[in-house]
Amino acid sequence: MARHVKCCRSWRSKLLLSGRSSNDTRSLLFSLRRSSHSFAEVTRTATISPDRDHTSASPVNTGGGLSFNDGKNAFRSKTTWEIIRALAIFRLCTFDILVNRNKELLQLGQKILGKHLFRKLMKASFYGHFVAGEDQEAIKPAIANLEKFGVGAILDYSVEEDLSESETKSHIGQSAEDSVDPSDEHEKYKPHEEFADRRKGVYSARTYFYEGEEECEKRVNTFFKCIDAAANASQDGFAAIKVTALGRPQILMRISEILNQTQYFFDHLASDSVLMDKIGNSVARDKFFEGLKRLGVEMSPEEANRIFDLIDTNKSGDIDAIEWHEFLTPQLKLSQLFKAKPLGDEKSGRAIISVLTNEELVQMENMANRLTTLAEHASKIGVRLMVDAEQTYFQPAIRHLTLDLMRKFNKETPLVMNTYQCYLKDTYTKIQTDIELARREGYMFGAKLVRGAYMEQERLRASTIGYPEPIHPSYKATSKCFDEVLNAVLEETKRGNANVIVATHNENSIKVAINRMHELGISPQERKVFFGQLFGMSDAISFTLGNEGYAVYKYVPFGPVEDVLPYLSRRAVENKGLLKGVLKERGLLWGELKRRFREGELRYNPAL
């Protein structure tokens, strides 16, 4: 903690709303406490390369004319040996027995070959294709090569813990208290032992497990190194972090549960089954009073008017979801004051809005402080911070923590960027809310858009435990959501209030983004819209975009061979799943290899 800066606004201090009377707030909240009912939802390291001079590049190709079928331009950065290696690796990824048993085969290879020969073999094959090198010095040639062809580097120290399944179960823990939530989502935010190993069914995202506060501090130092590497590698860097690496995941589940319960209470105040996170919905003064009475809240008319006026910050005469969000979600300790009985149950005294124990409050504050420390450090050296999305039962808390960072650090530039998973049914509503929140509070909005990495696991967990499935029913529906979310952020970008990272390997989604940029008049040279793909994958997309002057970046992992094996394992499985894209990539690689043979360019050297 020695390196950590003290949070300017700790979680404990957030009990009082800024600009509001502390006595009034306490009085009104304790009035709510007297209610006879209860209530309950509102609510890697990436380095962006320095702004490159694109004046010497080809004229920017906008609209539908952009093609990702030119193998010669797409693979100008590769030697012929690298093309042959890529073809061999993509071919190996089509064999089920190799992919499904890749972990066992890697372990067997280590035992048979020994450390030295195994490292040489990996560097000549999978490691060499998907990983740039072992340390910050070793990856410099790879970064320079990308930069030469108009592509930035997204650096990530990809060392991972390789815990056994039994070890993951020992970290699961239990909720501190048994709260009551009449909604179907209650069980979603409870830990379940059969899903303790969050790696199952997840192939494109890293998983961290809680191993104590000291280990969290070590991870902060690792993130510091990654942020520093981002700053050293470029003038304008990005660093991606995972919140589950910085604290106990069960705390995130508890916070998410409380946020869910808070929204549930707002829904009941509105006497409406429609989710009140939608911007167009609101509660008028008279409906607010009726809702309080219906919930059995004992409050005088004067007190009710005062609490309404506190929440109605724009004095419009009604409370919308944004105002409710602003009033409650930054102050989780308010839940300690909300100790009413559950809806429709006069006998039970359990709270619908849960209470964090003192130990949990400390752990929550430690997690928030670590995030703030990283953001402070990134801000000082000019590196932006991307907060990765994770499982849905963590996501309300992660979203909440990230928005809180945005409030502090995004005053002039979108330093902090939240990740939005477009395979989730509520993503479009959430991003609309977050954009509006940024407008009202006067900070810049930052977003990274992905389809999502946890689909198989999310569906299995929902069906097993028994809560509504959060995932869109089809890939088509997910793509529709991606396009809608993308359009919303691009429109806000055009207004000068946002930046967005389009992190996808999907050609159609990239073309949609480019077409919409053209329609809105957003120039690639403004460097407000970024594209990202993984190192060793979708080179035809990345290098075509770079050649055309767009801000595009490769996610470049680095780390010792033995320590990045879990990462390599995921890449093997992911390439098997991305069959259509990989088949096209293989076709383009074959075409370029044959072209070089025909034209006598087998000795082509991209360094010259």
N, C-alpha and C positions, 0 to 999 in steps of 0.2 A: 504493500500500500504506500510505500515511500514515494513512489513516482506519481501517485494519484493526486490530482487536484481536488480540492473540496468542492462538492456540488454547490452551485450558487443558490439552488433552491432544492433542498432535500425533500424527500417524500414526506417526512414528518411535518415539515413546515407548510405543506400544501393544504393543510386542513382549512386554512383561512383563505378565502378568495381575495385576489388582489383588488384593491380599490373598494372593498366592502367592509362594513363595520364588523369587527370580530365579535362584539357583544351581540349584535343583531343576528349574526350567523349562528352563534352558539344557541341563542334563545330559540330561533326558529327550528334548528335541528333537534333540540331537546323536546320541542313541541311534537315533532314527528315521532320522537322516541316513545311518546306516551300512547301511540296508536295501539288499538287492540287487534290490529291485523298486521300483516307484513307485506312486503313487496319484493319485488325482485326485478334485459341486456341493453345500455346504449353503447353502447359500444362493444468473395473469398479473397485472398486479397486481390483487389482489382486495381491495376494501374492504368489510368488513361494516359496515353502517350501525349507528349507536348503538342500544342496546336501546331499542326504541320502546314507548311506553305503549299497550298494545292494549286497555285497559279500555273505551275508547270505541268500539272496533270491534264488528262483529257478533259474536255468540257463535261460538266456534270450532266449525267444522263438522268432525266426525270421522266415520270410517267411510265407507261406500259412498255416502252422500248427496251428496258433493261433486261439483258439476258445473262443467265448463269450457266451457259452451255459452251463457253469458250475455254477449252482445256489449256490452250497455250498460255493465255493470260492468267488463268487461275493457278497454274503450277509453275509460274516463272520463278518462284522462291525455292523450288525444290531441285536437288540434283537428281540424276537418273536413278541412282541407288535409292534415294528416299522415295521415289515413285514406286520402284519395285518393292521396297519394304512395305509401303502403304497397301499395295495390292495384296501382298501376302497376308498382312494382318487382317484386312477386311475379309479376305477369304477364310481365314481361320475362325473368324467370329461367326461364320455361318454354320459351323459344326456344333450341334447341340451338346455333344458329350464333352467337348473342350470348354464351352462356355459354362455349362451347368456345374462342371467340376473344376473350374479354374483355380479355386483356392487350394484344393488338394494337390493339383498338378504343380502349382507354384511352390508349395511346401515340399513336395517330393523332389522338385528340381533343385531346391536349396540343399537337401540332404545328399543327393547323388553327386551333384557337380561341385559342391563346396562353395564357400562364399565368393572366392575370386572368380571362378569360371561362371558362376550363376550371374554375378554382376555384369560380366562381359556380355553374356548372352542376352540379358535383359536390355542393356544399353544398345545392343545391335538390333533389338526387335521392339517389343511392346513399350518398354520404358523410353527408348529413344524416340518413338513415334508420338507418345502422349505426354511425356514429361520433358521439360527443357534442360534440366540439369540438377545437380545436388545442392548447390548453394547459390547465393546472389552473384558470386563471381562467375560461376560456371554457366549461368544462363545468359550472360551478356551477349554472346554471339547469336543466340536464337532471337533475342529481343532486337538486336541490330538488324538481323535479316528481315524480321517482320516489318520494322520501321522503314526499311529501304523500299518495300513494296506497298507502303501506304496503310499498314495495319498496326495498331497499337498493341501493347502487351498487358494482359490482365494477370498479375502475379498472385500466386497462392502457394503458401507453404503447406503442402499437402500431406504432412505427417499425421497419421491417425492412430488412435488407440485400437488395438485388435482384441477386444474383450470377448470372452466366451459368453454364450447365451445365459448360463447360470450366473455369471458375474453381473450381467445387466439387470437381472431380477433382484439382486441384492440392493440395487440403488433405487428401486421404485418408490418406496415409502408409502405413506397413507395420508389422507386429508386430515387436517387438524380437528375438524368438527363435522358433525353430520348436519348439513343444512337441508332445507326443504325447498324444492323448486318444482312447481306444478307443471312446468313446461316439459316437452318431450326431450329437450336437450340436456337435462340434468346429468345423466350418466356420461355424457360426452366429456365432461370436465373432471371425471374421477379416474384415478389410476387403476389399471387392470393388469394383473400379473402376466396374462397371456400375451399382452402387447408391450411388455417391458422392453423387449429388444426392438427398438424403433428402427433398426436397420432392415428388418424384414420387408421385402417388397419395394425397397428404395434403392434405385440404381444410379440416380443422377445427383444425389446430394449427400454430403457428409453428415454423420451423426455423432454428437458429443454426449457423453454420460457424466453424471455428477459424481465426482470423487473427492468432494470436500472443498471448503472455501480456499484452502491453500492452493489446490490445483487450479481453481478459477483464477487466482492471482497469477499463476504461471502462464495461463493462457492469455491473460492481459498482456504480459510481456511478449508473448509470441505475436500477438496482434500489433503491438508497438513496433516490432521488428518488420512486420509486413507493411505497416504504414510508412515506416522510414524507407523501406525498399521502394515503395511506390513513389515517394518524393524524390529519391535519388535517381530513379529510372526515367522520370519525366518531370516536366514543369507543371503539369496539371494531372494529378493522379486520383485514382479511385481505390478504396480498400473495402472489401466485403467482410462482414462479421456475422457470426451466428450468436443469437442471444442465449441459446441453451448452453453455449460454451462458458458463459459468464456467471452461472448461478444454478441453483437447484431447479430442474425442470418442473417439479411438482409445485413450486411457487408460481410459475407461469400458469399452470393449470388452475390454481386457486384464484389468481388474479382474473383469469379469463372467466371463471365461474362467477365471480362477483360482478364483473362487467355485464355478463349475460343476465344476471339477476336484476341488475339496475335497469337494464332495458326492459325487462319483463314488467317491472313496476311502472315504468313510463307507459307501456302499452295498456296496462290496466287503468291508469289515470285517464288515458284517452278513450277508454271503453271501446277499443278497436282491436280486432284480431290482426290487422295489417301491421307488419313490422314497422315501427316508428322511426327506424333509421333512415327512412326515405325523406328526402329533403322537403317534398311538398306537403307532408303531413304536419299538423300542429294541434295544440290544445288551447282553446280559448279560455278566458278567465273563468267564465261560469262553468264550463266543462271541467276545469281544473278543480274548482270547489266541489262540484258534484262527485268527482272521482275521489277526492279526499274523504268525503262523507261515506261513499260506497265502501271504501277500504277501512272505515272505522277510525280514521285519524281524528283525534280530539284536538281541535284547534279553533281559536276564536277567529271571527271574520278579520280582525285587524292583523293577526298573525298570518292568516292565509294570504291576505293581500300583500303583506310584506315579503313572504317567501316567493310569491308569484313575481313581484317586481324585481327581486334579486335575480331570478332566472331569466326574466324577459329583458335582456340587456339592451336590445334595440328599441324597446318601448313600443312595440307594434300592437300590443294588446293580446298577443297569443305567444305560446312557447312552442318552438319547433325543435326538431331532433338535434340540430346543431347547438342551440342554446342549452338544451338538456345535457348534451355531450360536454360542453364547456363547463357547466356548473358542477357536474359530478365526477366525470372520469379522471380528472387529474388528482382526485382526492380520495384515494381508496380508504383512508382512515375514517371517512364519514360512515363507513359500514359499521363501525363500533357504536355509533349513535343510533343506528337503525335496528333496534332490537324488538320490533313489533312481532305479533303473532302471524302465522301464515294465513293466506287468504282462505276464507270459508271455514276456518278451524278455530273454534273458541277455546279448545282444550290444550292444544299443543303450544309449547312455548319456544319451539325451535325457530331460528331466524331464517327467513328466506334470503335475505342479504347476509352473507357469511361474514365472520369476523376472523381476521388474521391474528394468530397468536403473536406474542412479543418476539419469539424466536423467528417466526416467519417474517415479521416486519423488519427485523434486522437483516435477514437474508435478502428480502426484497430491496431494501435500501442499498445493500452492498452491490447487488446486481445493477441497480440504477446508477450508482456511483461509478461502477466500472465502465458502463456505457458512456457516461458523461466524460469520464477521464479520456477515453479513446477519442471521443468527438472533439474535446479540447485540444488534444495533441494533433489530431488530423487538421483541425482548423488552423493551428499555428504554423504548420508547414505546408499548407495549401493542398491537402489531400481530401477528397470527398469520401464519405462513408456510406456504403450500401449495406442495409440491414436485410439479411436473407429471410425469406419466408420459411415457415416450418409447418408442422402438422396443425390441423384446424383447432385442436384443443389447446394449443399454445397461442394461436394467432391473435385473438383479441388482446391479450396482454402484450404481445410483441408489437402489434399495431399501436397500442396505447403508448408504450415506451418510446417508439420511434417518432410518433407525432409530438411527444413531449420534447424530444431532441430537436425536431424541426422548429418548434416554437423558439428555442434558444439560439440555434446556430444557423437558421436559414433566413436571416433578416435581409441579407443582400444577395446571396447566391444559394442555390440548393445544395448546400454542403452535405446534408443528410438525405438519403433516398430510401424510401420504403419499397418493399417488393410485393407485387400483387399477382396472385396465382389465378389465372383466368379460367381454370377448370372448376373453380368454386362458383356455386350458384349466386352467391351474394356479392361477388367481387365488383360488379358494375355499380351497385348501390353504395358499397363501401368507398369506392374511389370518388364517386360524386360527392359524398359526404366530406371526405378528406380534402378535396379541392375547395369546396365551399368553406370549410373550416379555415384553410390557409388564407383564403380571400378575406374573411372577416377579421382574422387575427393579424393580418398584414405580414405574412412570411412567404417565402418562395416554396413551391411544392416540387418535390423530387420523387420520381417513381422509376422502378425497374419492373418491366412486364415479362412474365414467364407464363407458360401454360401450367406447369406444376410438376412436382417430383414425387408425390406421395399417393397417387391415385389408387393403386392396388391395395395399399395398406389402409387408406381412408375408407374404401368401400367395405373391406373385410371387417374393420373395426365397427363401423356403423351397423352392419347387418348382424354381427355377433352380439354386440352390446344392446342394440335395439333403439337407436335414435335415427332421425331422418338422414338419409345419405346426402352429404354436402356437395357431391361432385355432379357436374352436368351429365345427363344421360348418354351423350354421344360426343364423338370428336368434332362433329359438325357444330354442335351447340357450343362447345368450348371455343372453336375458332370464331364463331359469331361473337361470343363474349370478348375474345381477344381483340377483335376489330373494333367493337364498341368502346372498350376501355381505352384502346390506343387512340381512337378519335377524340375522346374526351380530354385526354392529356395533351394531344397535339393542339387542340383548340386553345387550351390554357397556355401552352407553350407559345402559340402565336400572340397571345395577349401579353407575353413577356413575364409570365408568372410561374413558369415551370420548365423543367428539363426532364427528359425521359430516356431510359435505356431499353431498347427493344432487344431482349435477350432470347433469340429463337433461331432454330435451324430451318424453320419452315419458309420456303421460298415465297409462297403466296402471301404470308403475313408480312414479309419484308417488302414485297411489291406494293401491298396495300399501304404500308407506312410511307414508302417513297412517293406513291401517287398522291396521298393526302398531303404530304409535305409540299408537293408541287402546287396543289390546289390552294393551299393556305399561304403560299409564298414564303415558306420557311427554307432558307438556303442551307445547304450542308456546311457552308463555311461559317455559319453562325455557331456551330458546334453546340447546339442545344438538344439535338436528337442523335443518340448513339446506338450502334448495333453491336451485338456481341455473340460470339460462338466459341466453342471449345477448341483448344489447341489439338491438332491432329484430326479434326472433324470439320466437314463442310467448308473446305478450303475454297471450293468454287464460288461459294457465297462471299466469304470474307474478302478474298483477294480481288474479286470483281468489284465489290463495294469500295475497297480501298483505291482501286485503279480509277474509279469514277468520282473520287473526291469526297466520299461519305466518311463520317467518323465511325470507324469500325475497329473492334478490338478482339483479340484472342485471349481466352482464359488460359493462362500459362502456369501450370503447376510446377513446383520444384521441391526437391527434398531427396534424402538418401534413398537408394534403391529399395532396401529392406523395409523402410518406413512408409513407402508410398504404395505398397502392394495392395492394400484395400482400395485405394483410388483406381489402380489399374484393373482390379477385379470388376469394379463398377463400370468402367469404360467398356470392357469386353461384353458385359451383359447389355449395356445400353446400345452398343453398335448392332447387336443381334436384334434388338427391338426396333431400331430405326431402319428397318430393312429397305424401304423405298428410297430413302435418301442415300443410304450406303450403296445401294445398287447403282444409282446415278453417279455417285462419286467414283465408284469402281470403273464404270463405263468411260468417264472422262479421263481417268488415270490411264486406262488402256489406250485410249485414243491418243493421248499425249505421248505415251511411250512409243507407240507405232510411228507417230509423226517424227519424233526425234530420230528413230531408226532410219526412216525414209530419207530424212533431210541431213543425215550425218551429224546429229547434235547429241549423240549419246554422252559425250563428255562435257555437256553444257554445265557451266559453273555460275550459279546465281551471284556469287561474290564478285565477279568481274564486271 
